[in-house]
Amino acid sequence: MTQQYQAGELSLLLARLQAVATDEAAVRDVAGLRRQTEAGPLSGLGSVVARALELTDTLCWDSLQRGDSAAFTSQAAMCLELCQFAVCAGLLDEGYSS
């Protein structure tokens, strides 16, 4: 898979993550990660994925604390998709732990 393909796929996944973010700060953070993905160096995709996974983890915990199971389910699914993509694309090791 080419790095340009990886960047495009990551941007799409981040757009989906942005849609399940539950507060404006998280939406802005994800938008910033999308900009980095689309305009930044391709060599930085691994760090973007790592930051996106950290952000998704935070979103999941926030949703759990609020008792919002629907948001948690959507965010956890996005976390899984991001992680699987990153491992398959070689952006993260399979044993990654945030």
N, CA, C and O atoms as a MOPAC input file, in Angstrom:
PM7 MOZYME 1SCF
protein

 N      0.84800 1    -1.16500 1     0.00000 1
 C      0.00000 1     0.00000 1     0.00000 1
 C      0.89900 1     1.23500 1     0.00000 1
 O      1.84800 1     1.31700 1     0.78000 1
 N      0.60400 1     2.17700 1    -0.86200 1
 C      1.42900 1     3.37900 1    -0.96100 1
 C      1.14800 1     4.31600 1     0.20800 1
 O      0.09800 1     4.23600 1     0.84600 1
 N      2.08700 1     5.19200 1     0.47600 1
 C      1.89200 1     6.14700 1     1.56400 1
 C      0.75500 1     7.12400 1     1.25600 1
 O      0.06500 1     7.58200 1     2.16700 1
 N      0.56200 1     7.44400 1    -0.02900 1
 C     -0.54000 1     8.33000 1    -0.38900 1
 C     -1.88000 1     7.65100 1    -0.09900 1
 O     -2.81700 1     8.29500 1     0.37400 1
 N     -1.96700 1     6.35600 1    -0.38400 1
 C     -3.18100 1     5.60500 1    -0.07400 1
 C     -3.39100 1     5.58100 1     1.43500 1
 O     -4.51000 1     5.77900 1     1.90900 1
 N     -2.32800 1     5.34100 1     2.19000 1
 C     -2.42400 1     5.31300 1     3.64400 1
 C     -2.93800 1     6.65000 1     4.17200 1
 O     -3.79400 1     6.68400 1     5.05700 1
 N     -2.42100 1     7.74200 1     3.63300 1
 C     -2.84900 1     9.06800 1     4.07000 1
 C     -4.32500 1     9.28300 1     3.75600 1
 O     -5.06200 1     9.81400 1     4.58800 1
 N     -4.76100 1     8.88200 1     2.57900 1
 C     -6.17200 1     9.03900 1     2.21100 1
 C     -7.07700 1     8.20100 1     3.09000 1
 O     -8.11800 1     8.67800 1     3.54300 1
 N     -6.69700 1     6.97100 1     3.33400 1
 C     -7.50000 1     6.08600 1     4.18500 1
 C     -7.54000 1     6.60100 1     5.62100 1
 O     -8.58900 1     6.57800 1     6.26500 1
 N     -6.40600 1     7.06000 1     6.11500 1
 C     -6.36100 1     7.60800 1     7.47100 1
 C     -7.23900 1     8.85100 1     7.57300 1
 O     -7.92800 1     9.03900 1     8.57600 1
 N     -7.22100 1     9.68700 1     6.56500 1
 C     -8.06800 1    10.87500 1     6.56900 1
 C     -9.54700 1    10.49600 1     6.64100 1
 O    -10.31800 1    11.13000 1     7.36100 1
 N     -9.93700 1     9.47200 1     5.90100 1
 C    -11.33400 1     9.01500 1     5.95400 1
 C    -11.69100 1     8.47100 1     7.33400 1
 O    -12.77200 1     8.74800 1     7.85300 1
 N    -10.79100 1     7.70500 1     7.92100 1
 C    -11.04400 1     7.17600 1     9.26700 1
 C    -11.14100 1     8.30900 1    10.28600 1
 O    -11.97300 1     8.26600 1    11.19200 1
 N    -10.29800 1     9.31100 1    10.13400 1
 C    -10.36300 1    10.45100 1    11.04300 1
 C    -11.65200 1    11.24600 1    10.87300 1
 O    -12.18600 1    11.78000 1    11.84500 1
 N    -12.14900 1    11.32600 1     9.65300 1
 C    -13.44100 1    11.99700 1     9.42300 1
 C    -14.54800 1    11.25900 1    10.16500 1
 O    -15.43600 1    11.87900 1    10.75000 1
 N    -14.48700 1     9.93500 1    10.13600 1
 C    -15.48100 1     9.13800 1    10.85600 1
 C    -15.32200 1     9.29500 1    12.36000 1
 O    -16.31200 1     9.31900 1    13.09300 1
 N    -14.07600 1     9.40200 1    12.82600 1
 C    -13.83700 1     9.64200 1    14.25000 1
 C    -14.37900 1    11.01000 1    14.64700 1
 O    -14.97300 1    11.16100 1    15.71500 1
 N    -14.18000 1    11.98400 1    13.80500 1
 C    -14.67300 1    13.33400 1    14.07500 1
 C    -16.19100 1    13.31500 1    14.24000 1
 O    -16.74000 1    14.06200 1    15.04900 1
 N    -16.85900 1    12.46900 1    13.48100 1
 C    -18.32100 1    12.39400 1    13.54700 1
 C    -18.82300 1    11.79800 1    14.86300 1
 O    -19.95800 1    12.06100 1    15.26000 1
 N    -17.99900 1    11.00100 1    15.54500 1
 C    -18.44200 1    10.39800 1    16.81200 1
 C    -17.85100 1    11.10700 1    18.02700 1
 O    -18.08600 1    10.69200 1    19.16200 1
 N    -17.08300 1    12.17800 1    17.79800 1
 C    -16.55100 1    12.96400 1    18.91400 1
 C    -17.71300 1    13.68000 1    19.59900 1
 O    -18.64000 1    14.15900 1    18.94500 1
 N    -17.64500 1    13.74300 1    20.92100 1
 C    -18.79200 1    14.25100 1    21.67800 1
 C    -18.61500 1    15.66700 1    22.21100 1
 O    -19.53200 1    16.20000 1    22.83500 1
 N    -17.47300 1    16.28500 1    21.98600 1
 C    -17.31900 1    17.67700 1    22.41400 1
 C    -16.49700 1    18.44700 1    21.38500 1
 O    -15.77000 1    17.86600 1    20.57900 1
 N    -16.63300 1    19.75700 1    21.43600 1
 C    -16.00200 1    20.61800 1    20.43400 1
 C    -14.47600 1    20.53700 1    20.45700 1
 O    -13.83700 1    20.61300 1    19.40800 1
 N    -13.89400 1    20.38500 1    21.64000 1
 C    -12.43600 1    20.29600 1    21.72300 1
 C    -11.93500 1    19.05800 1    20.98300 1
 O    -10.93800 1    19.12500 1    20.26400 1
 N    -12.61800 1    17.93700 1    21.15800 1
 C    -12.22000 1    16.70300 1    20.47300 1
 C    -12.41200 1    16.83900 1    18.96800 1
 O    -11.58500 1    16.36500 1    18.19000 1
 N    -13.49200 1    17.48000 1    18.55900 1
 C    -13.74000 1    17.69600 1    17.13100 1
 C    -12.60000 1    18.51700 1    16.53500 1
 O    -12.11400 1    18.20800 1    15.44700 1
 N    -12.17300 1    19.56300 1    17.24700 1
 C    -11.05000 1    20.39300 1    16.76600 1
 C     -9.75000 1    19.59200 1    16.71600 1
 O     -8.97300 1    19.71700 1    15.76900 1
 N     -9.51600 1    18.76500 1    17.74700 1
 C     -8.30000 1    17.94600 1    17.76800 1
 C     -8.25300 1    16.98600 1    16.58300 1
 O     -7.21600 1    16.83200 1    15.93900 1
 N     -9.37500 1    16.34800 1    16.30500 1
 C     -9.42200 1    15.40800 1    15.18300 1
 C     -9.25700 1    16.15500 1    13.86300 1
 O     -8.58300 1    15.66900 1    12.95600 1
 N     -9.86500 1    17.32300 1    13.75300 1
 C     -9.70000 1    18.12900 1    12.53800 1
 C     -8.23200 1    18.48300 1    12.31900 1
 O     -7.74600 1    18.47600 1    11.18800 1
 N     -7.53200 1    18.79200 1    13.40400 1
 C     -6.10000 1    19.08000 1    13.30300 1
 C     -5.30500 1    17.86200 1    12.83800 1
 O     -4.37200 1    17.98300 1    12.04400 1
 N     -5.68700 1    16.68900 1    13.34300 1
 C     -5.01700 1    15.46200 1    12.90300 1
 C     -5.28700 1    15.19500 1    11.42300 1
 O     -4.40500 1    14.72700 1    10.70300 1
 N     -6.49600 1    15.48900 1    10.97600 1
 C     -6.81100 1    15.32500 1     9.54500 1
 C     -5.94900 1    16.26100 1     8.70400 1
 O     -5.42400 1    15.85500 1     7.66700 1
 N     -5.80000 1    17.51100 1     9.14500 1
 C     -4.96000 1    18.46500 1     8.40400 1
 C     -3.52000 1    17.96100 1     8.34100 1
 O     -2.87600 1    18.03400 1     7.29500 1
 N     -3.01900 1    17.44900 1     9.46800 1
 C     -1.66400 1    16.89500 1     9.48300 1
 C     -1.53900 1    15.74800 1     8.49800 1
 O     -0.54800 1    15.64600 1     7.77400 1
 N     -2.54400 1    14.88700 1     8.47000 1
 C     -2.53100 1    13.72900 1     7.58300 1
 C     -2.52000 1    14.15500 1     6.12300 1
 O     -1.77700 1    13.60400 1     5.31100 1
 N     -3.34400 1    15.13200 1     5.79900 1
 C     -3.51800 1    15.54300 1     4.41000 1
 C     -2.41200 1    16.46800 1     3.90800 1
 O     -2.10300 1    16.46300 1     2.71700 1
 N     -1.81700 1    17.25600 1     4.78900 1
 C     -0.84900 1    18.26100 1     4.34100 1
 C      0.55600 1    18.04900 1     4.88800 1
 O      1.51700 1    18.63500 1     4.38800 1
 N      0.67300 1    17.22400 1     5.89800 1
 C      1.97800 1    17.01900 1     6.52500 1
 C      2.80000 1    15.97400 1     5.79400 1
 O      2.35300 1    15.39500 1     4.80400 1
 N      3.99700 1    15.74100 1     6.28800 1
 C      4.85000 1    14.72600 1     5.66600 1
 C      4.26700 1    13.32700 1     5.88100 1
 O      3.73600 1    13.01800 1     6.94700 1
 N      4.37600 1    12.50500 1     4.86100 1
 C      3.86000 1    11.14000 1     4.95000 1
 C      4.57900 1    10.33900 1     6.03000 1
 O      4.01800 1     9.39100 1     6.57900 1
 N      5.79100 1    10.70900 1     6.32700 1
 C      6.54800 1    10.00300 1     7.36800 1
 C      5.94900 1    10.22000 1     8.75500 1
 O      6.30300 1     9.50500 1     9.69200 1
 N      5.05800 1    11.18000 1     8.90400 1
 C      4.44200 1    11.47300 1    10.19300 1
 C      3.13700 1    10.74300 1    10.44600 1
 O      2.50000 1    10.96700 1    11.47600 1
 N      2.72000 1     9.87000 1     9.52800 1
 C      1.43100 1     9.18800 1     9.68800 1
 C      1.37200 1     8.32700 1    10.95000 1
 O      0.32700 1     8.24900 1    11.59600 1
 N      2.46900 1     7.68900 1    11.29800 1
 C      2.49000 1     6.85600 1    12.50100 1
 C      2.19100 1     7.65600 1    13.75400 1
 O      1.44200 1     7.20200 1    14.61900 1
 N      2.77000 1     8.84200 1    13.85700 1
 C      2.50900 1     9.67000 1    15.03700 1
 C      1.08100 1    10.20700 1    15.03300 1
 O      0.48700 1    10.38300 1    16.09700 1
 N      0.52700 1    10.46800 1    13.85900 1
 C     -0.87000 1    10.90200 1    13.77600 1
 C     -1.78900 1     9.78700 1    14.26500 1
 O     -2.72500 1    10.03900 1    15.02400 1
 N     -1.52500 1     8.56000 1    13.83200 1
 C     -2.34100 1     7.42200 1    14.26500 1
 C     -2.24700 1     7.24200 1    15.77300 1
 O     -3.26000 1     7.03400 1    16.44000 1
 N     -1.03500 1     7.32100 1    16.31000 1
 C     -0.85400 1     7.15300 1    17.75000 1
 C     -1.64700 1     8.21100 1    18.51000 1
 O     -2.30400 1     7.89500 1    19.50200 1
 N     -1.59400 1     9.45200 1    18.06200 1
 C     -2.34600 1    10.53700 1    18.72000 1
 C     -3.85200 1    10.31000 1    18.57000 1
 O     -4.60700 1    10.55200 1    19.51200 1
 N     -4.29400 1     9.84900 1    17.40300 1
 C     -5.72000 1     9.57900 1    17.18700 1
 C     -6.20500 1     8.47300 1    18.11300 1
 O     -7.31600 1     8.54600 1    18.63700 1
 N     -5.38600 1     7.45600 1    18.31800 1
 C     -5.77100 1     6.37300 1    19.22800 1
 C     -5.83500 1     6.85800 1    20.67400 1
 O     -6.72300 1     6.45600 1    21.42700 1
 N     -4.90500 1     7.71200 1    21.06000 1
 C     -4.94700 1     8.29100 1    22.40900 1
 C     -6.21500 1     9.12400 1    22.59500 1
 O     -6.87700 1     9.04700 1    23.63000 1
 N     -6.53800 1     9.91600 1    21.58400 1
 C     -7.73100 1    10.74500 1    21.63900 1
 C     -8.99300 1     9.88600 1    21.70300 1
 O     -9.91700 1    10.19300 1    22.45600 1
 N     -9.03100 1     8.83000 1    20.92800 1
 C    -10.18300 1     7.93600 1    20.92600 1
 C    -10.34300 1     7.25800 1    22.28100 1
 O    -11.46100 1     7.09300 1    22.77000 1
 N     -9.23300 1     6.87100 1    22.88200 1
 C     -9.27000 1     6.28000 1    24.21800 1
 C     -9.88800 1     7.25800 1    25.21800 1
 O    -10.72600 1     6.87500 1    26.03500 1
 N     -9.47500 1     8.50600 1    25.14800 1
 C    -10.02200 1     9.53700 1    26.03300 1
 C    -11.51300 1     9.72300 1    25.79500 1
 O    -12.28900 1     9.83500 1    26.74300 1
 N    -11.91100 1     9.75500 1    24.52400 1
 C    -13.33800 1     9.88100 1    24.20000 1
 C    -14.13900 1     8.72600 1    24.79000 1
 O    -15.22000 1     8.92900 1    25.34500 1
 N    -13.60500 1     7.51700 1    24.66700 1
 C    -14.29500 1     6.33400 1    25.20300 1
 C    -14.47200 1     6.44400 1    26.71300 1
 O    -15.55800 1     6.19700 1    27.23600 1
 N    -13.40400 1     6.81300 1    27.40900 1
 C    -13.50200 1     6.94300 1    28.86200 1
 C    -14.49500 1     8.02300 1    29.25700 1
 O    -15.26700 1     7.83400 1    30.19800 1
 N    -14.49000 1     9.14300 1    28.56000 1
 C    -15.44200 1    10.21900 1    28.85000 1
 C    -16.87800 1     9.73900 1    28.65300 1
 O    -17.75700 1    10.03900 1    29.46100 1
 N    -17.10400 1     9.00200 1    27.58900 1
 C    -18.45700 1     8.49000 1    27.32700 1
 C    -18.88800 1     7.50800 1    28.40900 1
 O    -20.03900 1     7.52700 1    28.84700 1
 N    -17.97400 1     6.65800 1    28.83700 1
 C    -18.29100 1     5.71900 1    29.92000 1
 C    -18.63700 1     6.46100 1    31.20500 1
 O    -19.59300 1     6.10400 1    31.89400 1
 N    -17.86800 1     7.48100 1    31.52400 1
 C    -18.12200 1     8.24000 1    32.74200 1
 C    -19.46100 1     8.96000 1    32.70700 1
 O    -20.09800 1     9.14500 1    33.74400 1
 N    -19.89000 1     9.36600 1    31.51700 1
 C    -21.19200 1    10.02800 1    31.36800 1
 C    -22.33000 1     9.01800 1    31.24700 1
 O    -23.50100 1     9.39400 1    31.30300 1
 N    -21.99600 1     7.74400 1    31.08300 1
 C    -23.01700 1     6.72000 1    30.90800 1
 C    -23.62400 1     6.70900 1    29.51700 1
 O    -24.73700 1     6.21900 1    29.32900 1
 N    -22.90400 1     7.24400 1    28.54000 1
 C    -23.39500 1     7.32400 1    27.16300 1
 C    -22.90500 1     6.09000 1    26.39500 1
 O    -21.86300 1     6.11700 1    25.74000 1
 N    -23.67900 1     5.02100 1    26.49200 1
 C    -23.24900 1     3.75800 1    25.88300 1
 C    -23.25100 1     3.80800 1    24.35900 1
 O    -22.43200 1     3.14000 1    23.72700 1
 N    -24.14100 1     4.57300 1    23.76100 1
 C    -24.17900 1     4.67800 1    22.30200 1
 C    -22.90200 1     5.34200 1    21.77500 1
 O    -22.30300 1     4.86800 1    20.81000 1
 N    -22.49400 1     6.43300 1    22.41100 1
 C    -21.26500 1     7.11500 1    22.00200 1
 C    -20.06500 1     6.20400 1    22.23200 1
 O    -19.18500 1     6.10400 1    21.37700 1
 N    -20.02900 1     5.54200 1    23.38500 1
 C    -18.92200 1     4.64200 1    23.68000 1
 C    -18.80200 1     3.55400 1    22.61900 1
 O    -17.70100 1     3.26800 1    22.14800 1
 N    -19.91000 1     2.95300 1    22.24100 1
 C    -19.89700 1     1.87700 1    21.24800 1
 C    -19.33100 1     2.36500 1    19.92000 1
 O    -18.51200 1     1.68100 1    19.30800 1
 N    -19.75600 1     3.53400 1    19.47300 1
 C    -19.26000 1     4.10400 1    18.21700 1
 C    -17.77300 1     4.43200 1    18.30400 1
 O    -17.01500 1     4.16400 1    17.37200 1
 N    -17.36700 1     5.00800 1    19.41500 1
 C    -15.97000 1     5.39700 1    19.58500 1
 C    -15.05900 1     4.17400 1    19.71100 1
 O    -13.95700 1     4.16000 1    19.16300 1
 N    -15.51400 1     3.15900 1    20.42600 1
 C    -14.71700 1     1.93700 1    20.56800 1
 C    -14.55000 1     1.24600 1    19.20800 1
 O    -13.48400 1     0.71400 1    18.90100 1
 N    -15.60700 1     1.26200 1    18.40500 1
 C    -15.52300 1     0.67100 1    17.06400 1
 C    -14.51300 1     1.43200 1    16.21000 1
 O    -13.75400 1     0.82100 1    15.45800 1
 N    -14.49900 1     2.74900 1    16.32100 1
 C    -13.52900 1     3.55100 1    15.56600 1
 C    -12.11000 1     3.27900 1    16.05100 1
 O    -11.17600 1     3.23400 1    15.25100 1
 N    -11.94900 1     3.10000 1    17.34700 1
 C    -10.63400 1     2.79800 1    17.89800 1
 C    -10.11200 1     1.48800 1    17.31300 1
 O     -8.94800 1     1.38900 1    16.92500 1
 N    -10.97700 1     0.49800 1    17.25600 1
 C    -10.59300 1    -0.79700 1    16.68900 1
 C    -10.21500 1    -0.64600 1    15.21700 1
 O     -9.19300 1    -1.17700 1    14.78200 1
 N    -11.02700 1     0.07100 1    14.45300 1
 C    -10.73400 1     0.27000 1    13.02700 1
 C     -9.40000 1     0.98800 1    12.81700 1
 O     -8.59300 1     0.58900 1    11.97800 1
 N     -9.18500 1     2.04700 1    13.59000 1
 C     -7.92100 1     2.78900 1    13.47800 1
 C     -6.73000 1     1.89900 1    13.79600 1
 O     -5.72300 1     1.91100 1    13.08700 1
 N     -6.85500 1     1.13500 1    14.85800 1
 C     -5.74800 1     0.27100 1    15.26700 1
 C     -5.47900 1    -0.81000 1    14.22200 1
 O     -4.32700 1    -1.05400 1    13.86300 1
 N     -6.52800 1    -1.45200 1    13.73900 1
 C     -6.35600 1    -2.49100 1    12.71600 1
 C     -5.74000 1    -1.91800 1    11.44200 1
 O     -4.84600 1    -2.52700 1    10.85400 1
 N     -6.21400 1    -0.75900 1    11.02000 1
 C     -5.65300 1    -0.11200 1     9.83000 1
 C     -4.17100 1     0.17400 1    10.04200 1
 O     -3.34400 1    -0.13000 1     9.18300 1
 N     -3.84200 1     0.75800 1    11.18700 1
 C     -2.46000 1     1.15100 1    11.45100 1
 C     -1.53000 1    -0.05400 1    11.48100 1
 O     -0.41000 1     0.01600 1    10.97700 1
 N     -1.98000 1    -1.14700 1    12.06300 1
 C     -1.15100 1    -2.35200 1    12.10800 1
 C     -0.98000 1    -2.91400 1    10.70000 1
 O      0.13600 1    -3.23700 1    10.29400 1
 N     -2.07200 1    -3.03200 1     9.95600 1
 C     -2.00900 1    -3.57200 1     8.59100 1
 C     -1.16100 1    -2.69400 1     7.66900 1
 O     -0.48200 1    -3.20400 1     6.77800 1
 N     -1.19800 1    -1.38400 1     7.87800 1
 C     -0.43100 1    -0.45400 1     7.05500 1
 C      1.02800 1    -0.34000 1     7.49000 1
 O      1.83000 1     0.32600 1     6.83700 1
 N      1.36000 1    -0.99600 1     8.59900 1
 C      2.72900 1    -0.92900 1     9.08600 1
 C      3.05600 1     0.36500 1     9.80600 1
 O      4.22800 1     0.70400 1     9.97600 1
 N      2.02500 1     1.09600 1    10.23300 1
 C      2.24100 1     2.35400 1    10.93300 1
 C      2.43400 1     2.14400 1    12.42900 1
 O      3.01800 1     2.98800 1    13.10800 1
 N      1.94200 1     1.01900 1    12.94400 1
 C      2.10000 1     0.66000 1    14.36000 1
 C      2.43400 1    -0.82500 1    14.44400 1
 O      2.06400 1    -1.61100 1    13.57200 1
 N      3.12800 1    -1.18600 1    15.49400 1
 C      3.38700 1    -2.59000 1    15.75300 1
 C      2.10900 1    -3.24700 1    16.25600 1
 O      1.25700 1    -2.58600 1    16.85000 1
 N      1.97600 1    -4.54700 1    16.02000 1
 C      0.78200 1    -5.26400 1    16.43500 1
 C      0.56300 1    -5.22300 1    17.94800 1
 O     -0.57800 1    -5.28000 1    18.40600 1
 N      1.62200 1    -5.12800 1    18.71600 1
 C      1.50200 1    -5.08400 1    20.17100 1
 C      1.34100 1    -3.68400 1    20.72700 1
 O      1.57500 1    -3.46800 1    21.91600 1
 N      0.94300 1    -2.71300 1    19.89000 1
 C      0.81400 1    -1.31200 1    20.32300 1
 C     -0.10300 1    -1.21400 1    21.52200 1
 O     -1.14700 1    -1.86300 1    21.57900 1
 N      0.29300 1    -0.40700 1    22.46500 1
 C     -0.52800 1    -0.12100 1    23.64000 1
 C     -0.36600 1     1.34800 1    23.96200 1
 O      0.74900 1     1.83100 1    24.16200 1
 N     -1.49600 1     2.06600 1    24.01300 1
 C     -1.41300 1     3.50100 1    24.30100 1
 C     -1.26200 1     3.78000 1    25.76400 1
 O     -1.17800 1     4.94100 1    26.16500 1

